[in-house]
C-alpha cells in the first residue's frame, strides 16, 4: 500500500502491521518531506506521485528509486508546473498531468519530455490553467475539471468545448469551480464542485445537480 500525505510518502505492508510501514526519502530519490497531492498506479503497476512543490515522481522498480520530473524555466519541454493536481493515463497509454497553475502536460515517455496545453485568451483552448481532475470521454477526448468549468478537450485538434454554470439555467453546472470527475459505464459524467455533485449526460445534454 502506498500512502501520500502532507508529510511525505510511505509504503505499508498491511499484514505486517506497524512493522511493515516505511517512510521513503532521499535513498529512494524523493524529498522526505514532499507534500504528496495525488498518487496513481498505471496498468504496468508503476506508481506516480504528484506533489505540491516538488513536481512529479515516477517509481522505477528495477532501480528501486524515483525519477523526478520538475519544471525547468529554461526548458519549454519540462513539466509545466511543480504543483501537480491530477494524473491520468488514457486508453491509448498517454499520460496527462494536471497542474495547479499551468494547465495540462502531456507526457512523452520515450523522450521524457512534456507538451503543455494551456489557456489562451480568445482561442478555443482550455478555459483555465487549474486542472484538478482528468478522465476520458470514451471516444478519444478528455474531460477536464477546472476552476472555470468543465472542458472537453480534443488531443487531435487541441480544441476544447466548455460547459459553465448559467445562473438562470437549471440545466447547467451547479458551479464552475470543479474538484473531481468520473465517468460511469453509461458514459454519464459525474462532477464534484464546491456546492454540489452534478451528473452530465452528453447524449442528452442534461445536467442534474444533487
C-alpha positions as CSV (number, residue, x, y, z in Angstrom):
1,X,0.0,0.0,0.0
2,X,1.3,3.5,-0.9
3,X,0.3,6.4,1.3
4,X,0.8,10.0,0.4
5,X,0.3,12.9,2.8
6,X,1.4,16.4,3.6
7,X,4.4,14.9,5.4
8,X,5.7,12.7,2.7
9,X,5.3,9.2,1.1
10,X,5.3,5.8,2.7
11,X,4.7,2.2,1.9
12,X,2.8,-0.2,4.2
13,X,2.8,-4.0,4.1
14,X,-0.6,-4.2,5.9
15,X,-0.2,-7.8,7.0
16,X,2.9,-6.9,9.0
17,X,1.2,-4.2,10.9
18,X,3.1,-1.1,12.0
19,X,6.4,-3.0,11.4
20,X,5.6,-3.0,7.7
21,X,5.4,0.8,7.4
22,X,8.3,2.5,5.8
23,X,8.8,6.2,5.1
24,X,10.5,6.9,1.8
25,X,13.2,9.6,1.4
26,X,16.5,10.5,-0.1
27,X,17.6,6.9,-0.6
28,X,14.6,6.4,-2.8
29,X,15.1,9.6,-4.7
30,X,12.2,11.5,-3.1
31,X,12.2,14.6,-0.9
32,X,11.4,13.1,2.6
33,X,9.1,16.0,3.3
34,X,7.3,16.1,0.0
35,X,3.7,17.2,0.2
36,X,2.0,14.4,-1.9
37,X,-1.2,15.7,-3.6
38,X,-2.0,12.7,-5.8
39,X,-1.0,9.0,-6.4
40,X,-1.6,7.0,-9.5
41,X,-0.7,3.4,-10.4
42,X,-0.8,2.7,-14.1
43,X,-1.6,-0.6,-16.0
44,X,2.1,-1.6,-15.7
45,X,1.8,-1.2,-11.9
46,X,4.2,1.8,-12.0
47,X,3.5,4.3,-9.2
48,X,3.4,8.0,-10.0
49,X,3.3,10.7,-7.2
50,X,2.3,14.3,-7.8
51,X,3.4,16.8,-5.2
52,X,2.7,20.4,-4.1
53,X,6.2,21.8,-4.8
54,X,8.4,19.0,-6.0
55,X,6.8,18.2,-9.3
56,X,6.2,14.6,-10.5
57,X,7.8,11.4,-9.2
58,X,7.9,8.1,-11.2
59,X,8.8,4.9,-9.4
60,X,11.5,2.9,-11.3
61,X,11.1,-0.7,-9.9
62,X,14.5,-2.0,-11.2
63,X,16.4,0.9,-9.7
64,X,14.2,0.9,-6.6
65,X,14.2,4.7,-6.9
66,X,12.0,7.5,-8.1
67,X,12.8,9.6,-11.2
68,X,11.8,13.2,-10.6
69,X,10.3,15.5,-13.3
70,X,10.3,19.2,-12.4
71,X,9.6,22.5,-14.1
72,X,12.8,23.9,-15.6
73,X,12.2,27.6,-16.5
74,X,14.7,27.4,-19.4
75,X,13.2,24.2,-20.8
76,X,9.7,24.5,-22.5
77,X,9.5,20.7,-22.7
78,X,9.8,20.2,-18.9
79,X,6.8,19.8,-16.6
80,X,4.7,23.0,-16.8
81,X,4.3,23.4,-13.1
82,X,5.7,21.8,-9.9
83,X,2.3,21.8,-8.3
84,X,0.7,18.6,-9.6
85,X,-3.1,18.3,-9.0
86,X,-4.1,15.2,-11.2
87,X,-2.6,12.3,-13.1
88,X,-4.4,10.3,-15.7
89,X,-3.5,7.6,-18.3
90,X,-5.9,7.5,-21.3
91,X,-6.9,4.4,-23.2
92,X,-4.0,4.6,-25.7
93,X,-1.5,4.8,-22.9
94,X,-0.8,8.6,-23.0
95,X,-0.2,10.2,-19.6
96,X,-1.7,13.6,-18.8
97,X,-0.6,15.7,-15.8
98,X,-2.9,18.3,-14.5
99,X,-1.3,21.2,-12.7
100,X,-2.5,24.0,-10.4
101,X,-1.1,27.0,-12.3
102,X,-0.1,25.9,-15.8
103,X,-2.7,23.7,-17.4
104,X,-2.1,20.2,-18.5
105,X,1.2,18.5,-19.5
106,X,1.2,15.5,-21.9
107,X,4.0,13.1,-21.1
108,X,6.3,11.6,-23.8
109,X,7.6,8.5,-22.0
110,X,10.1,7.9,-24.8
111,X,11.9,11.2,-24.6
112,X,10.9,12.1,-21.0
113,X,9.6,15.5,-22.3
114,X,6.3,17.2,-21.8
115,X,3.9,19.1,-24.1
116,X,2.0,21.9,-22.5
117,X,-1.7,22.6,-23.0
118,X,-2.7,26.0,-21.5
119,X,-5.4,28.6,-21.6
120,X,-5.1,31.1,-24.5
121,X,-7.4,34.1,-24.3
122,X,-9.6,34.4,-27.3
123,X,-8.9,30.9,-28.5
124,X,-10.9,27.7,-28.3
125,X,-8.4,26.1,-25.9
126,X,-8.9,25.0,-22.2
127,X,-10.8,27.6,-20.1
128,X,-8.5,27.6,-17.1
129,X,-5.0,26.6,-16.1
130,X,-6.1,25.0,-12.8
131,X,-6.8,21.4,-13.9
132,X,-7.9,19.5,-10.9
133,X,-9.1,16.2,-12.4
134,X,-9.0,14.3,-15.7
135,X,-10.9,11.4,-17.2
136,X,-11.5,10.2,-20.8
137,X,-14.9,10.5,-22.5
138,X,-14.7,7.0,-24.1
139,X,-14.3,8.4,-27.6
140,X,-10.8,9.7,-27.6
141,X,-11.3,13.1,-25.9
142,X,-10.7,14.1,-22.3
143,X,-12.9,15.7,-19.6
144,X,-11.0,18.2,-17.6
145,X,-12.4,19.6,-14.3
146,X,-11.0,23.1,-13.9
147,X,-11.6,26.2,-11.8
148,X,-13.5,27.7,-14.7
149,X,-15.9,25.0,-15.8
150,X,-16.0,21.6,-17.4
151,X,-13.8,21.2,-20.5
152,X,-14.0,18.5,-23.2
153,X,-10.5,18.5,-24.8
154,X,-9.7,17.0,-28.1
155,X,-6.0,15.9,-28.2
156,X,-6.0,15.6,-32.0
157,X,-7.0,19.3,-32.7
158,X,-6.1,20.9,-29.4
159,X,-9.5,22.5,-29.2
160,X,-11.8,22.4,-26.1
161,X,-15.5,23.0,-25.6
162,X,-16.5,24.4,-22.2
163,X,-19.6,23.9,-20.0
164,X,-20.1,26.6,-17.4
165,X,-22.7,27.5,-14.7
166,X,-25.5,29.6,-16.0
167,X,-27.4,31.0,-13.0
168,X,-30.7,31.4,-14.9
169,X,-30.5,28.0,-16.5
170,X,-31.2,24.9,-14.2
171,X,-29.7,22.7,-17.0
172,X,-26.2,23.7,-16.3
173,X,-23.4,23.1,-13.7
174,X,-24.1,23.9,-10.1
175,X,-20.8,25.9,-10.0
176,X,-17.7,26.4,-12.1
177,X,-15.0,25.6,-9.5
178,X,-14.7,21.8,-10.0
179,X,-12.6,19.4,-7.9
180,X,-13.3,15.9,-9.1
181,X,-14.7,14.0,-12.1
182,X,-15.6,10.4,-13.0
183,X,-17.4,8.7,-15.9
184,X,-19.7,5.7,-15.3
185,X,-20.4,2.8,-17.6
186,X,-23.3,4.6,-19.3
187,X,-21.0,7.5,-20.3
188,X,-22.6,9.8,-17.7
189,X,-20.0,12.2,-16.2
190,X,-20.1,12.9,-12.5
191,X,-18.6,16.2,-11.4
192,X,-17.8,17.3,-7.9
193,X,-17.9,21.0,-7.3
194,X,-17.8,23.3,-4.2
195,X,-21.6,23.4,-3.7
196,X,-22.9,20.1,-5.2
197,X,-22.3,17.0,-7.2
198,X,-23.5,17.3,-10.8
199,X,-24.2,14.5,-13.3
200,X,-24.0,15.3,-17.0
201,X,-25.3,13.1,-19.8
202,X,-23.5,14.0,-23.0
203,X,-26.0,12.1,-25.1
204,X,-29.0,14.2,-24.0
205,X,-27.1,17.3,-22.8
206,X,-28.8,17.1,-19.5
207,X,-27.3,18.3,-16.2
208,X,-28.7,17.1,-12.8
209,X,-27.5,18.8,-9.7
210,X,-27.7,16.8,-6.4
